Amino acid sequence: MEVGVERILPNTTPLIQPMDQGSILAFKALYTHNTLQHLVVAMESDQDFSLKDYWRECNIVKDQHKVVHT
């Protein structure tokens, strides 16, 4: 099995692969929705909730399960 690799010019991916834009937009929307939903649940369930601490701990790599398991 052979795999071909080609170099492309910077910023040409959206032109070559238009689906990327839609996929990225959908991911961002779902991630934002789920993060804010999780934020509301955290605020309602914890009396000592700190928004500053919540955002400090927020990490897209750590929180990717919010999108993957939806």
LODREN-913767 format. One record per residue: x, y, z of N, C-alpha, C, O in turn; residue number from 1; residue in three letters. Coordinates in steps of 0.001 Angstrom, whole numbers, plus 500000, padded with zeros to 6 digits. Example, Ala and Ser with C-alpha at 12.3 -4.5 7.8 and 13.67 -1.06 7.14 Angstrom:
+--------+--------+--------+--------+--------+--------+--------+--------+--------+--------+--------+--------+-----+-----+
:    n.X :    n.Y :    n.Z :   ca.X :   ca.Y :   ca.Z :    c.X :    c.Y :    c.Z :    o.X :    o.Y :    o.Z :   k :   r :
+--------+--------+--------+--------+--------+--------+--------+--------+--------+--------+--------+--------+-----+-----+
: 513190 : 494310 : 507800 : 512300 : 495500 : 507800 : 513200 : 496700 : 507800 : 514236 : 496681 : 508465 :   1 : ALA :
: 512850 : 497750 : 507080 : 513670 : 498940 : 507140 : 512900 : 500030 : 507870 : 513409 : 501138 : 508039 :   2 : SER :
+--------+--------+--------+--------+--------+--------+--------+--------+--------+--------+--------+--------+-----+-----+
***
This chain:
+--------+--------+--------+--------+--------+--------+--------+--------+--------+--------+--------+--------+-----+-----+
:    n.X :    n.Y :    n.Z :   ca.X :   ca.Y :   ca.Z :    c.X :    c.Y :    c.Z :    o.X :    o.Y :    o.Z :   k :   r :
+--------+--------+--------+--------+--------+--------+--------+--------+--------+--------+--------+--------+-----+-----+
: 500838 : 498818 : 500000 : 500000 : 500000 : 500000 : 500884 : 501246 : 500000 : 501748 : 501406 : 500863 :   1 : MET :
: 500662 : 502111 : 499039 : 501448 : 503331 : 498944 : 500601 : 504539 : 499320 : 499410 : 504614 : 499015 :   2 : GLU :
: 501244 : 505465 : 499981 : 500569 : 506697 : 500365 : 501320 : 507856 : 499733 : 502537 : 507970 : 499881 :   3 : VAL :
: 500598 : 508709 : 499034 : 501224 : 509869 : 498414 : 501042 : 511102 : 499281 : 499969 : 511334 : 499837 :   4 : GLY :
: 502088 : 511879 : 499388 : 502041 : 513108 : 500169 : 502431 : 514258 : 499255 : 503444 : 514195 : 498558 :   5 : VAL :
: 501627 : 515300 : 499263 : 501926 : 516470 : 498448 : 501851 : 517716 : 499304 : 501028 : 517817 : 500215 :   6 : GLU :
: 502716 : 518655 : 499000 : 502684 : 519940 : 499702 : 501656 : 520838 : 499033 : 501501 : 520838 : 497811 :   7 : ARG :
: 500961 : 521597 : 499860 : 500027 : 522578 : 499319 : 500383 : 523945 : 499892 : 501031 : 524047 : 500934 :   8 : ILE :
: 499959 : 524969 : 499211 : 500240 : 526325 : 499665 : 499467 : 526618 : 500952 : 498407 : 526036 : 501184 :   9 : LEU :
: 499988 : 527513 : 501783 : 499266 : 527872 : 503009 : 497880 : 528436 : 502692 : 497682 : 529104 : 501677 :  10 : PRO :
: 496948 : 528160 : 503562 : 495579 : 528684 : 503483 : 494801 : 528221 : 502256 : 493861 : 528896 : 501837 :  11 : ASN :
: 495171 : 527092 : 501679 : 494425 : 526585 : 500525 : 493501 : 525437 : 500894 : 492708 : 524989 : 500066 :  12 : THR :
: 493593 : 524960 : 502115 : 492747 : 523838 : 502519 : 491264 : 524128 : 502309 : 490564 : 523265 : 501780 :  13 : THR :
: 490743 : 525304 : 502699 : 489317 : 525554 : 502472 : 488930 : 525534 : 500996 : 487785 : 525236 : 500657 :  14 : PRO :
: 489873 : 525848 : 500126 : 489580 : 525822 : 498693 : 489576 : 524396 : 498156 : 488776 : 524045 : 497289 :  15 : LEU :
: 490472 : 523592 : 498680 : 490600 : 522216 : 498203 : 489589 : 521303 : 498894 : 489043 : 520389 : 498275 :  16 : ILE :
: 489349 : 521552 : 500154 : 488441 : 520706 : 500923 : 487369 : 521574 : 501582 : 487468 : 521868 : 502773 :  17 : GLN :
: 486356 : 521984 : 500835 : 485339 : 522876 : 501393 : 484576 : 522271 : 502569 : 483999 : 523003 : 503373 :  18 : PRO :
: 484568 : 520962 : 502673 : 483859 : 520340 : 503780 : 484514 : 520668 : 505123 : 483849 : 520663 : 506158 :  19 : MET :
: 485815 : 520953 : 505103 : 486517 : 521292 : 506345 : 485828 : 522428 : 507083 : 485655 : 522369 : 508301 :  20 : ASP :
: 485440 : 523450 : 506359 : 484828 : 524612 : 506996 : 483532 : 524225 : 507696 : 483282 : 524646 : 508826 :  21 : GLN :
: 482720 : 523436 : 507036 : 481459 : 523006 : 507636 : 481677 : 522110 : 508839 : 480974 : 522226 : 509843 :  22 : GLY :
: 482646 : 521221 : 508740 : 482937 : 520315 : 509852 : 483461 : 521073 : 511059 : 483059 : 520812 : 512192 :  23 : SER :
: 484354 : 522005 : 510811 : 484920 : 522789 : 511902 : 483838 : 523656 : 512535 : 483768 : 523767 : 513759 :  24 : ILE :
: 483003 : 524267 : 511715 : 481915 : 525098 : 512228 : 480950 : 524271 : 513078 : 480520 : 524712 : 514144 :  25 : LEU :
: 480616 : 523084 : 512609 : 479708 : 522209 : 513358 : 480338 : 521788 : 514687 : 479664 : 521769 : 515717 :  26 : ALA :
: 481626 : 521451 : 514664 : 482317 : 521062 : 515890 : 482326 : 522210 : 516894 : 482029 : 522011 : 518072 :  27 : PHE :
: 482665 : 523409 : 516430 : 482716 : 524566 : 517327 : 481347 : 524854 : 517936 : 481239 : 525146 : 519127 :  28 : LYS :
: 480309 : 524771 : 517116 : 478959 : 525046 : 517616 : 478552 : 524016 : 518665 : 478014 : 524372 : 519714 :  29 : ALA :
: 478806 : 522750 : 518386 : 478446 : 521692 : 519328 : 479269 : 521794 : 520607 : 478737 : 521625 : 521704 :  30 : LEU :
: 480557 : 522068 : 520471 : 481424 : 522206 : 521637 : 480981 : 523387 : 522505 : 480902 : 523267 : 523728 :  31 : TYR :
: 480695 : 524520 : 521872 : 480262 : 525702 : 522620 : 478941 : 525443 : 523331 : 478784 : 525786 : 524503 :  32 : THR :
: 478002 : 524844 : 522629 : 476698 : 524536 : 523229 : 476862 : 523618 : 524439 : 476306 : 523880 : 525505 :  33 : HIS :
: 477621 : 522553 : 524266 : 477791 : 521589 : 525355 : 478589 : 522172 : 526520 : 478318 : 521856 : 527678 :  34 : ASN :
: 479566 : 523015 : 526220 : 480341 : 523646 : 527286 : 479463 : 524581 : 528108 : 479527 : 524579 : 529337 :  35 : THR :
: 478647 : 525378 : 527432 : 477760 : 526286 : 528160 : 476693 : 525521 : 528937 : 476310 : 525923 : 530036 :  36 : LEU :
: 476220 : 524426 : 528369 : 475246 : 523594 : 529075 : 475883 : 523003 : 530340 : 475258 : 522975 : 531401 :  37 : GLN :
: 477112 : 522541 : 530221 : 477840 : 522001 : 531367 : 478075 : 523097 : 532406 : 478008 : 522840 : 533608 :  38 : HIS :
: 478348 : 524304 : 531947 : 478548 : 525443 : 532839 : 477292 : 525723 : 533661 : 477378 : 525951 : 534867 :  39 : LEU :
: 476144 : 525706 : 533024 : 474881 : 525954 : 533730 : 474639 : 524883 : 534788 : 474242 : 525194 : 535910 :  40 : VAL :
: 474877 : 523633 : 534434 : 474701 : 522539 : 535395 : 475654 : 522714 : 536578 : 475263 : 522523 : 537729 :  41 : VAL :
: 476894 : 523075 : 536292 : 477878 : 523274 : 537359 : 477468 : 524428 : 538268 : 477627 : 524346 : 539486 :  42 : ALA :
: 476943 : 525500 : 537684 : 476511 : 526652 : 538483 : 475336 : 526290 : 539384 : 475269 : 526730 : 540531 :  43 : MET :
: 474412 : 525488 : 538862 : 473229 : 525123 : 539636 : 473529 : 524107 : 540730 : 472840 : 524075 : 541750 :  44 : GLU :
: 474539 : 523287 : 540534 : 474794 : 522208 : 541486 : 475814 : 522557 : 542570 : 475928 : 521833 : 543558 :  45 : SER :
: 476546 : 523639 : 542403 : 477600 : 523980 : 543362 : 477377 : 525386 : 543910 : 477437 : 526369 : 543172 :  46 : ASP :
: 477121 : 525467 : 545204 : 476881 : 526766 : 545825 : 478133 : 527637 : 545842 : 478042 : 528864 : 545785 :  47 : GLN :
: 479286 : 527012 : 545918 : 480552 : 527751 : 545957 : 481174 : 527858 : 544569 : 482395 : 527939 : 544436 :  48 : ASP :
: 480349 : 527857 : 543557 : 480820 : 527882 : 542168 : 481583 : 529171 : 541872 : 481167 : 530261 : 542265 :  49 : PHE :
: 482700 : 529025 : 541176 : 483497 : 530178 : 540757 : 483662 : 530121 : 539238 : 484271 : 529194 : 538704 :  50 : SER :
: 483120 : 531108 : 538561 : 483216 : 531156 : 537103 : 484671 : 531253 : 536657 : 485071 : 530641 : 535666 :  51 : LEU :
: 485440 : 532013 : 537387 : 486858 : 532170 : 537066 : 487579 : 530819 : 537125 : 488359 : 530488 : 536232 :  52 : LYS :
: 487317 : 530051 : 538169 : 487937 : 528729 : 538294 : 487443 : 527777 : 537209 : 488209 : 526963 : 536693 :  53 : ASP :
: 486163 : 527884 : 536868 : 485604 : 527017 : 535832 : 486327 : 527239 : 534504 : 486756 : 526280 : 533862 :  54 : TYR :
: 486461 : 528500 : 534091 : 487109 : 528785 : 532812 : 488599 : 528487 : 532858 : 489196 : 528132 : 531842 :  55 : TRP :
: 489196 : 528630 : 534020 : 490618 : 528320 : 534150 : 490864 : 526830 : 533901 : 491889 : 526454 : 533333 :  56 : ARG :
: 489930 : 525991 : 534324 : 490075 : 524545 : 534158 : 489571 : 524047 : 532805 : 489799 : 522893 : 532442 :  57 : GLU :
: 488893 : 524906 : 532071 : 488336 : 524516 : 530777 : 489466 : 524312 : 529763 : 490339 : 525166 : 529612 :  58 : CYS :
: 489435 : 523176 : 529077 : 490495 : 522825 : 528146 : 489881 : 521975 : 527036 : 489256 : 520954 : 527322 :  59 : ASN :
: 490044 : 522371 : 525796 : 489390 : 521668 : 524689 : 489880 : 520224 : 524560 : 489102 : 519345 : 524191 :  60 : ILE :
: 491130 : 519972 : 524853 : 491642 : 518601 : 524760 : 491029 : 517744 : 525858 : 490593 : 516620 : 525611 :  61 : VAL :
: 490998 : 518285 : 527069 : 490431 : 517552 : 528200 : 488919 : 517386 : 528058 : 488360 : 516372 : 528475 :  62 : LYS :
: 488263 : 518382 : 527470 : 486804 : 518393 : 527396 : 486240 : 517908 : 526064 : 485053 : 518095 : 525796 :  63 : ASP :
: 487057 : 517297 : 525238 : 486552 : 516857 : 523937 : 485451 : 515812 : 524065 : 484673 : 515617 : 523131 :  64 : GLN :
: 485377 : 515145 : 525199 : 484308 : 514164 : 525411 : 482939 : 514829 : 525359 : 481939 : 514162 : 525095 :  65 : HIS :
: 482882 : 516137 : 525608 : 481605 : 516847 : 525549 : 481005 : 516791 : 524149 : 479785 : 516833 : 523990 :  66 : LYS :
: 481845 : 516697 : 523154 : 481371 : 516633 : 521774 : 481313 : 515192 : 521298 : 480356 : 514798 : 520631 :  67 : VAL :
: 482310 : 514414 : 521627 : 482408 : 513042 : 521136 : 481260 : 512179 : 521641 : 480732 : 511356 : 520892 :  68 : VAL :
: 480867 : 512352 : 522891 : 479838 : 511498 : 523486 : 478449 : 512104 : 523418 : 477570 : 511728 : 524194 :  69 : HIS :
: 478238 : 513034 : 522503 : 476928 : 513663 : 522384 : 476110 : 512980 : 521317 : 474970 : 513370 : 521068 :  70 : THR :
+--------+--------+--------+--------+--------+--------+--------+--------+--------+--------+--------+--------+-----+-----+
***
